[in-house]
């Protein structure tokens, strides 16, 4: 099961990166990263990426909350 989660997390990170460069894509990127964090709670890389996506979207409080997860 863990290997399936790793594959899913990798795909979600890829989708997040693809959406991040598009207009209004940061919101979608954050959603993909939240989903990935459900599969890998506490993953430092995902946590920082989520916080960055939230911050770039102008959602400061959500960015700070992501770092507290």
Secondary structure, DSSP 8 states (H G I E B T S, - for coil): -HHHHHHHHHHHHHHHHHHHTSTTHHHHHHHHHHHHHHHSTT-HHHHHHHHHHHHHTT-HHHHHHHHH-
